[in-house]
Amino acid sequence: MNTIRPRIHEKLNLIYQKDYVSASDKKNILDYLTTLHPIWENRFSESNPPPDGEPNRSLLRPVYWLGNWQFACLDYYHPPKGIHNRCVQAEKYPPVLQKIIADVEKMVRDKFSDKDIPSDWHLNTCLINYYGDKLEAENGIVKKTDMARVGEHKDFEPGPVASISFGEKAMFQFVKSAGKSQKSDVVLQQWLDDSSLQIFGGDKFKKQLFHRVQRVESKGLIFKNMNTTQFETRRINFTFRYVPRDHIQAYFRLPENLRTDIRSYVTQLSTKSKFWKEQLT
């Protein structure tokens, strides 16, 4: 990690540090990413069907999870009611990410209020999002559709959230939601640069405000060898969160109907991952 002084909003529980990830750590992380094989997930399943009259749909981008995997069709982790059978045990962090997370957790405990950090808090789950263009062949011509955005939402896992970004800059906004019929008010926005770190927590940023990625720049940077099918990646983001250990379930311990819902994903992952292959046996 680079030792550049972070920009801290002390009372807001928000930290942003540009150039946080060193060049050598960035190389190790990108090399590690070439060993992963992200998958496309559908939002719904037989046990969690879409609303009446709506079709099932794919997520906007391929994803990969470490620590534990929150499959979209299991409806994500959402306390207080949505906590069981939502988080499936997944691969451990590689050493380079373990080192970074140890530093981030120390930063949080040094800078954030104790009341905003759960007693057992540990950034034990990581969503890897690939931002870019979906590629579809149409009459012999490859059509590109920009999927480099995320609508307003909240992260419901308890405690502070940390994210690390690589690639093109992203416009990240905290907003006060006005519902679907009106435009949301932007409370704070910032560009997330390549190799930057962002941490947020507390009542304002975790419980009151929503956040979104409004857009990602497109200045020609394309990641190679990311194993994303039908997709061209120009930004990669790691989002680290906390899920209580008791709420993380091994695949084989899920109820049979939920195992069936995600079996095709686990099977696909098992073709490239020793960990996921063992989950099937």
C-alpha positions in Angstrom: 0.0 0.0 0.0 1.2 3.5 -0.7 1.6 5.9 2.2 -0.2 8.9 0.7 -2.4 10.7 3.3 -6.0 9.7 2.8 -8.8 12.3 2.4 -11.0 11.8 5.4 -14.4 13.2 6.3 -14.0 12.4 10.0 -17.6 13.1 11.1 -19.1 11.4 8.0 -17.4 8.0 8.3 -16.0 8.4 4.7 -12.4 7.8 3.6 -11.0 8.2 0.1 -7.4 7.5 -0.7 -6.1 7.9 -4.3 -3.2 5.7 -5.4 -3.7 3.4 -2.4 -2.7 0.2 -4.1 1.0 0.0 -5.0 2.2 -0.8 -8.5 3.5 -4.2 -7.4 0.3 -5.1 -5.5 -1.8 -4.0 -8.5 0.2 -6.3 -10.7 -0.2 -9.3 -8.3 -4.0 -8.6 -8.1 -4.4 -8.4 -11.9 -2.3 -11.5 -12.3 -4.6 -13.3 -9.8 -7.7 -12.1 -11.7 -6.5 -13.9 -14.8 -6.9 -17.2 -12.9 -10.6 -16.5 -12.1 -13.5 -17.2 -14.5 -16.4 -14.8 -13.8 -19.9 -15.9 -14.5 -23.2 -14.4 -15.6 -26.0 -14.9 -13.2 -29.8 -14.5 -13.5 -31.6 -12.4 -10.9 -34.3 -15.0 -10.2 -34.9 -18.7 -9.9 -37.6 -21.3 -9.4 -37.5 -20.7 -5.6 -37.2 -17.0 -6.0 -39.4 -16.2 -9.1 -39.6 -12.7 -10.7 -42.6 -10.5 -9.9 -45.8 -11.4 -11.8 -45.6 -10.6 -15.4 -41.9 -10.0 -15.5 -39.3 -12.3 -17.1 -36.2 -13.5 -15.5 -33.2 -11.4 -16.4 -29.4 -11.5 -16.4 -27.3 -9.2 -14.2 -25.7 -6.3 -16.0 -22.2 -7.8 -15.8 -20.2 -10.9 -15.0 -19.2 -11.2 -11.3 -17.0 -13.3 -9.0 -17.1 -13.5 -5.2 -14.5 -14.4 -2.6 -15.0 -15.4 1.1 -18.7 -16.1 0.5 -20.8 -15.9 -2.6 -24.2 -14.2 -2.6 -25.9 -15.7 -5.6 -28.4 -13.2 -7.0 -31.2 -15.7 -7.2 -30.8 -16.4 -3.5 -31.8 -12.7 -3.0 -28.6 -11.4 -1.4 -28.0 -10.8 2.3 -30.5 -8.5 3.8 -30.8 -8.3 7.6 -32.8 -8.7 9.7 -35.0 -11.2 7.9 -32.9 -12.1 4.9 -29.9 -13.7 6.6 -30.3 -17.5 6.3 -29.2 -19.4 3.1 -28.1 -16.3 1.4 -24.3 -16.5 1.7 -22.5 -19.6 0.4 -19.0 -20.3 1.5 -16.5 -19.4 -1.3 -12.8 -19.3 -2.0 -10.4 -17.5 0.4 -8.7 -14.3 -0.4 -5.2 -14.5 -2.1 -2.3 -13.3 0.1 -2.1 -9.9 -1.6 -5.8 -9.2 -0.8 -5.4 -10.5 2.8 -2.6 -8.0 3.3 -4.6 -5.1 2.0 -7.6 -6.0 4.0 -5.6 -6.2 7.2 -4.4 -2.6 6.6 -7.9 -1.4 5.7 -9.4 -2.9 8.8 -6.8 -1.2 11.0 -7.6 2.1 9.2 -11.3 1.6 10.0 -10.7 0.8 13.7 -8.4 3.9 14.0 -10.6 6.4 12.2 -14.3 5.3 12.6 -16.4 5.5 15.6 -16.6 2.3 17.7 -20.4 2.4 17.6 -20.3 2.0 13.9 -18.2 -1.2 13.9 -19.8 -4.5 14.9 -17.9 -6.4 17.6 -16.9 -9.3 15.3 -16.6 -7.1 12.2 -14.1 -8.4 9.6 -14.2 -7.8 5.8 -14.8 -11.4 5.0 -16.8 -11.2 1.7 -15.7 -9.6 -1.5 -17.7 -8.9 -4.7 -15.6 -8.5 -7.8 -17.6 -6.5 -10.4 -16.5 -6.2 -14.0 -17.6 -2.9 -15.6 -17.6 -2.4 -19.4 -19.5 -3.3 -22.6 -21.6 -6.4 -23.3 -20.8 -7.8 -26.7 -23.5 -9.3 -28.9 -23.3 -10.4 -32.5 -26.1 -9.0 -34.7 -26.1 -9.7 -38.5 -22.4 -10.4 -38.4 -21.6 -7.1 -36.5 -20.6 -7.0 -32.9 -22.9 -4.7 -31.0 -21.6 -3.1 -27.8 -23.9 -2.1 -24.9 -22.5 -0.1 -22.1 -23.1 -1.9 -18.8 -20.7 0.3 -16.7 -23.2 1.6 -14.1 -25.0 0.5 -11.0 -28.4 1.9 -9.9 -29.0 3.4 -6.5 -29.0 0.8 -3.7 -27.7 0.1 -0.1 -25.3 -2.4 1.1 -27.1 -4.1 4.0 -24.1 -6.1 5.5 -23.4 -4.6 8.9 -20.5 -2.2 9.5 -18.2 -0.2 7.1 -17.7 -1.2 3.5 -14.4 -0.9 1.6 -13.8 -0.9 -2.2 -10.8 -0.9 -4.4 -10.9 0.2 -8.0 -8.8 -0.5 -11.1 -9.0 0.8 -14.6 -11.1 3.7 -15.9 -12.4 6.3 -13.4 -16.0 5.9 -12.1 -18.4 8.6 -10.9 -19.6 7.4 -7.5 -22.6 9.2 -5.9 -24.3 9.1 -2.5 -27.9 10.1 -3.1 -31.1 10.8 -1.2 -33.6 8.6 -3.0 -36.9 10.2 -4.2 -38.4 6.9 -5.6 -38.9 5.8 -9.1 -41.1 8.7 -10.1 -38.6 11.6 -9.3 -35.0 12.4 -9.6 -32.8 11.5 -6.6 -30.8 14.3 -4.9 -27.0 13.9 -5.1 -25.6 14.5 -1.6 -21.9 13.8 -2.4 -20.1 12.6 -5.4 -16.5 11.7 -6.2 -14.4 10.1 -8.9 -13.0 6.7 -8.0 -9.6 6.5 -9.6 -7.4 3.6 -10.7 -5.8 1.9 -7.6 -7.9 4.0 -5.2 -9.5 3.0 -1.9 -12.9 4.1 -0.6 -14.4 3.3 2.8 -17.8 4.3 4.1 -19.9 3.5 7.1 -22.0 5.0 9.8 -25.7 6.0 9.9 -25.5 8.6 7.1 -23.7 6.6 4.4 -24.9 3.1 5.3 -28.4 3.5 6.6 -29.8 6.8 5.3 -28.3 7.4 1.9 -28.2 5.2 -1.2 -25.2 5.0 -3.5 -24.7 4.4 -7.2 -22.1 4.3 -10.0 -23.4 6.9 -12.4 -20.9 6.2 -15.2 -17.4 4.9 -16.0 -15.1 6.8 -18.3 -14.2 5.2 -21.6 -10.8 6.4 -22.7 -9.5 3.3 -24.3 -8.4 1.2 -21.4 -9.4 -2.4 -21.8 -8.3 -5.3 -19.5 -7.0 -8.3 -21.3 -7.2 -12.0 -20.1 -10.0 -11.4 -17.7 -11.9 -14.5 -18.9 -15.2 -12.6 -19.3 -17.3 -14.1 -22.0 -19.1 -11.7 -24.3 -17.8 -8.8 -22.4 -15.1 -6.1 -22.7 -13.9 -4.9 -19.3 -12.6 -1.4 -18.6 -13.0 -1.1 -14.8 -12.8 -3.7 -12.1 -14.0 -3.1 -8.5 -13.6 -5.1 -5.4 -16.2 -4.4 -2.7 -15.4 -5.8 0.7 -18.2 -6.3 3.3 -18.9 -8.2 6.5 -21.2 -11.2 6.9 -21.4 -12.8 10.4 -19.8 -16.3 10.4 -23.1 -17.9 11.5 -24.8 -16.7 8.4 -22.3 -18.3 6.0 -23.4 -21.7 4.8 -21.5 -24.4 2.9 -23.1 -25.3 -0.5 -24.0 -28.9 0.6 -25.8 -27.6 3.7 -28.3 -25.5 1.7 -31.9 -26.8 1.4 -32.3 -29.0 -1.6 -34.4 -26.6 -3.6 -31.7 -23.8 -3.2 -28.9 -26.2 -4.1 -30.9 -26.9 -7.3 -31.4 -23.2 -8.0 -27.6 -22.5 -8.0 -26.3 -25.9 -9.1 -25.7 -24.7 -12.7 -23.5 -21.9 -11.4 -21.6 -24.1 -9.0 -21.1 -26.6 -11.8 -19.8 -23.9 -14.1 -17.4 -22.6 -11.5 -16.2 -26.1 -10.7 -14.8 -26.6 -14.2 -12.2 -23.9 -13.4 -12.0 -23.9 -9.6 -10.7 -26.7 -7.4 -12.6 -25.2 -4.5 -16.0 -25.3 -6.3 -15.3 -28.7 -7.7 -14.9 -30.0 -4.1 -18.3 -28.4 -3.2 -20.0 -30.7 -5.6 -18.4 -33.8 -4.1 
